[in-house]
Amino acid sequence: MTLFRLYLAVAWVILAGYTLLVGAEHGWHLLPVFFADIAEMSWPGQFNLDFMTFLGLSGIWVAWRNRFSTVGIVLGVVAFFGGMIFLGAYLLFLSFRPGTDIRDVVFGSRRSAF
């Protein structure tokens, strides 16, 4: 679990710093650029579409882990739009709950079913 936490922390710091630098340099209007690349049917667009499906999977997993409760659905939407900035912090937070192991992190309240 220690290496997992270390990876999450390092990835979060790097990505947050990179995001702040890019936003400061190019502005915070990501979505028009993101979807314009997809509309061009180019390799950057293919990457963005692939990435968006990962974001969707992340959002569905977070909502599923929380049994599609109201909070789970809200967290799922935040996971979709927040990407690794959200998911890294969320997983790190979950990993530090008392008595938690990786099954608790992955399955949440559904752990007993697995």
C-alpha positions in Angstrom: 0.0 0.0 0.0 2.9 2.3 0.6 4.1 2.3 -3.0 0.5 2.8 -4.1 0.2 5.9 -1.9 3.6 7.2 -3.0 2.6 6.8 -6.7 -0.7 8.6 -6.1 1.0 11.5 -4.2 3.8 12.0 -6.7 1.4 11.7 -9.7 -1.0 14.2 -8.1 1.7 16.8 -7.3 3.2 16.5 -10.8 -0.1 16.7 -12.6 -1.5 19.5 -10.4 1.7 21.5 -11.0 1.6 20.8 -14.7 -2.1 21.7 -14.9 -1.5 25.0 -13.1 1.4 25.9 -15.5 -0.6 25.0 -18.6 -3.7 26.9 -17.4 -1.6 30.0 -16.5 0.0 29.9 -20.0 -2.9 28.9 -22.2 -6.0 29.7 -20.2 -8.6 27.5 -18.7 -10.7 26.8 -21.8 -9.9 23.1 -22.1 -13.2 21.8 -23.4 -13.3 23.6 -26.8 -9.7 22.5 -27.5 -10.4 19.0 -26.3 -13.5 18.5 -28.5 -12.0 20.3 -31.5 -9.2 17.8 -31.5 -11.8 15.0 -31.5 -13.7 16.6 -34.3 -10.6 16.8 -36.5 -10.3 13.0 -36.5 -6.6 13.3 -35.8 -4.3 11.4 -33.4 -4.7 14.0 -30.7 -8.4 13.6 -31.1 -8.1 9.8 -30.9 -6.1 10.2 -27.7 -8.7 12.5 -26.3 -11.6 10.2 -27.1 -9.7 7.2 -25.6 -8.9 9.3 -22.5 -12.6 10.4 -22.2 -13.6 6.7 -22.2 -11.2 6.2 -19.3 -12.8 9.2 -17.5 -16.2 7.6 -18.1 -15.0 4.3 -16.6 -13.5 6.2 -13.6 -16.8 8.0 -13.0 -18.9 4.8 -13.3 -16.5 3.0 -11.0 -16.7 5.7 -8.3 -20.5 5.8 -8.5 -20.7 2.0 -8.4 -18.3 1.8 -5.5 -20.7 4.1 -3.7 -23.7 2.0 -4.7 -25.0 4.7 -7.1 -26.2 6.8 -4.1 -26.7 10.5 -4.6 -23.2 11.1 -3.2 -21.8 8.3 -5.4 -23.3 9.8 -8.5 -22.0 13.3 -7.6 -18.5 11.9 -7.0 -18.8 10.0 -10.3 -19.4 13.2 -12.2 -16.6 14.9 -10.3 -14.3 11.9 -11.2 -15.3 12.2 -14.9 -14.5 16.0 -15.1 -11.7 16.0 -12.5 -9.7 13.2 -13.9 -6.6 12.1 -12.0 -6.6 15.3 -10.0 -9.8 14.0 -8.3 -9.2 10.3 -8.6 -5.6 10.5 -7.1 -6.8 12.5 -4.1 -9.9 10.3 -3.7 -7.9 7.0 -3.7 -5.2 8.5 -1.4 -8.0 9.6 1.0 -9.6 6.2 0.9 -6.2 4.4 1.5 -5.7 6.3 4.8 -9.0 5.3 6.4 -8.3 3.3 9.6 -8.2 -0.5 9.0 -8.3 -0.1 5.2 -6.8 -2.5 2.8 -6.8 -2.5 -1.0 -10.1 -4.4 -1.2 -11.8 -1.7 0.8 -10.4 0.9 -1.6 -11.5 -0.9 -4.7 -14.9 -2.3 -3.5 -16.0 0.1 -0.8 -19.3 -1.2 0.8 -19.5 -3.8 -1.9 -16.5 -5.7 -0.5 -18.6 -8.4 1.2 -19.8 -9.5 -2.2 -16.3 -10.3 -3.3 
